[in-house]
Amino acid sequence: MQTILEINNLRKTFADFTAVNGISLEAKTGEIFGFLGPNGAGKTTTIKILAGLLQPDSGTVTINGNSLAEHPLVCKQDTGYVPDRPWLFEKLTGGEYLKFVASLYKLPEERFNAATPKYLEMFDLSPWQDHLIESYSHGMRQKLIMTSVFMLDQPLLIIDEPMVGLDPKSARIVKELFKQKAEEGRTIFLSTHSLEIAEELCHRIAIITNGTLHIIGTMEELRKKAGKEEQDIDLEEIFLQLTGAWEMQQVIAALKEK
């Protein structure tokens, strides 16, 4: 399989705080790659670097064979980005926003006309496409930005907390679309606090703590590294074990016994 995303020794500091400390990993064609960690671990900082919104202090990012530092526009053209807090132009309608995004990425008109109505209908946004975005709920905004990413259908999708604000139906649709896109050869770099979603969707998972890559592998490999080879051990227990939060799990278990 081809490597679509390669991160090599990535570092980023803010004043005297090191947010990302020498992370290296790669994600391949058709892979849903989970990027997990506790709050403040450096996930969003890393993702903003991958999306071209932050400059790293050192290290390299390669997207679809191109250096992000040397060819930022080419890399952004190949990358779909869904932030944890979607920011949209509120004085545009949903339809106008999608046309604006399509124009930025030079999406062929036939692709736009074929894909956009399908995703708008899928996410129950068709009746709202002529309404101003300022009237949208958080969940509707999330569905609109998801529509724009699926419409563009780029080789790499970078997704930060995709299910926040989504109703159960839309969350299920997003999960099925992620699976479909991976089967079609797209690469999805997924950050989420929902360990159930990560366990269900991801082919491989990386866990970072304090800006450092702690572990990477499939569920089977994570179980072995955590010393939990039983197949019924879920990702939550592995995550707590590997991130040093095992004591918290013990406290919770003790509370339940009382």
NORGIFEN-V378291 format. One record per residue. N is the residue number from 1. SS is DSSP state (h for helix, s for strand, l for the rest). BURIAL is # if it has 16 or more other C-alpha atoms within 10 Angstrom, else .. D_CENTER is the distance of its C-alpha to the mean C-alpha in whole Angstrom. Layout:
n;ss;burial;d_center
N;SS;BURIAL;D_CENTER
N;SS;BURIAL;D_CENTER
//
This chain:
n;ss;burial;d_center
1;l;.;20
2;l;.;19
3;s;#;17
4;s;#;15
5;s;#;13
6;s;#;15
7;s;#;15
8;s;.;19
9;s;.;20
10;s;#;18
11;s;#;19
12;s;#;19
13;s;.;22
14;s;.;23
15;l;.;27
16;l;.;27
17;s;.;24
18;s;#;22
19;s;#;18
20;s;#;17
21;s;#;20
22;s;#;20
23;s;#;17
24;s;#;17
25;s;.;15
26;s;.;14
27;s;#;12
28;s;#;15
29;l;#;15
30;l;#;14
31;l;#;12
32;s;#;9
33;s;#;8
34;s;#;8
35;s;#;8
36;s;#;10
37;s;#;13
38;l;#;15
39;l;.;15
40;l;.;16
41;l;#;15
42;l;#;14
43;h;#;10
44;h;#;10
45;h;#;12
46;h;#;11
47;h;#;8
48;h;#;11
49;h;#;13
50;h;#;11
51;l;#;11
52;l;#;14
53;l;.;15
54;l;.;16
55;l;#;19
56;l;#;19
57;l;.;22
58;s;.;22
59;s;#;21
60;s;#;19
61;s;#;16
62;s;#;17
63;s;#;15
64;l;#;17
65;l;.;20
66;s;#;20
67;s;.;20
68;l;#;18
69;l;.;21
70;l;.;23
71;l;.;22
72;h;#;19
73;h;.;20
74;h;.;20
75;h;#;16
76;h;#;15
77;h;.;17
78;l;#;15
79;s;#;11
80;s;#;10
81;s;#;8
82;s;#;7
83;l;#;8
84;l;#;9
85;l;.;12
86;l;#;13
87;l;.;16
88;l;.;18
89;l;.;22
90;l;.;24
91;l;.;27
92;l;#;25
93;s;#;25
94;h;#;22
95;h;#;24
96;h;#;25
97;h;#;21
98;h;#;20
99;h;#;23
100;h;.;23
101;h;#;19
102;h;#;21
103;h;.;24
104;h;.;21
105;l;.;20
106;l;.;23
107;l;.;22
108;l;.;25
109;h;.;27
110;h;.;28
111;h;.;24
112;h;#;23
113;h;.;26
114;h;.;25
115;h;#;21
116;h;#;21
117;h;#;24
118;h;.;22
119;h;#;19
120;h;#;21
121;h;.;23
122;h;#;20
123;l;#;19
124;l;.;22
125;l;#;22
126;h;#;25
127;h;.;28
128;h;#;26
129;l;#;25
130;l;.;28
131;l;#;28
132;s;#;27
133;h;#;23
134;h;.;25
135;h;.;26
136;l;#;22
137;l;.;21
138;h;.;18
139;h;.;17
140;h;#;18
141;h;#;16
142;h;#;13
143;h;#;14
144;h;#;16
145;h;#;13
146;h;#;11
147;h;#;15
148;h;#;15
149;h;#;12
150;h;#;13
151;h;#;17
152;h;#;16
153;l;#;15
154;l;#;14
155;l;#;13
156;s;#;10
157;s;#;7
158;s;#;4
159;s;#;2
160;s;#;4
161;l;#;6
162;l;#;7
163;l;#;10
164;l;#;12
165;l;#;15
166;l;#;15
167;l;.;18
168;h;.;18
169;h;.;19
170;h;#;16
171;h;#;14
172;h;.;16
173;h;.;16
174;h;#;12
175;h;#;12
176;h;.;15
177;h;.;13
178;h;#;10
179;h;#;13
180;h;.;15
181;h;#;13
182;h;#;13
183;h;.;17
184;l;.;18
185;l;#;16
186;l;#;13
187;s;#;10
188;s;#;7
189;s;#;5
190;s;#;3
191;s;#;4
192;l;#;7
193;l;#;11
194;l;.;12
195;h;#;13
196;h;.;15
197;h;#;12
198;h;#;10
199;h;#;14
200;h;.;14
201;h;#;12
202;l;#;11
203;l;.;14
204;s;#;13
205;s;#;12
206;s;#;12
207;s;#;14
208;s;#;15
209;s;#;17
210;l;#;19
211;l;#;17
212;s;#;18
213;s;#;17
214;s;.;19
215;s;#;18
216;s;#;16
217;s;#;17
218;l;#;17
219;h;#;18
220;h;.;22
221;h;#;22
222;h;#;20
223;h;#;23
224;h;.;25
225;h;.;24
226;l;#;24
227;l;.;28
228;l;#;27
229;l;.;27
230;l;.;28
231;l;.;26
232;l;.;26
233;l;.;24
234;l;.;21
235;h;#;18
236;h;.;19
237;h;#;22
238;h;#;21
239;h;#;18
240;h;#;21
241;h;#;23
242;h;#;21
243;l;#;20
244;l;.;24
245;l;.;23
246;h;.;26
247;h;.;29
248;h;.;27
249;h;.;26
250;h;.;30
251;h;.;31
252;h;.;29
253;h;.;31
254;h;.;34
255;h;.;34
256;h;.;33
257;h;.;37
258;l;.;38
//
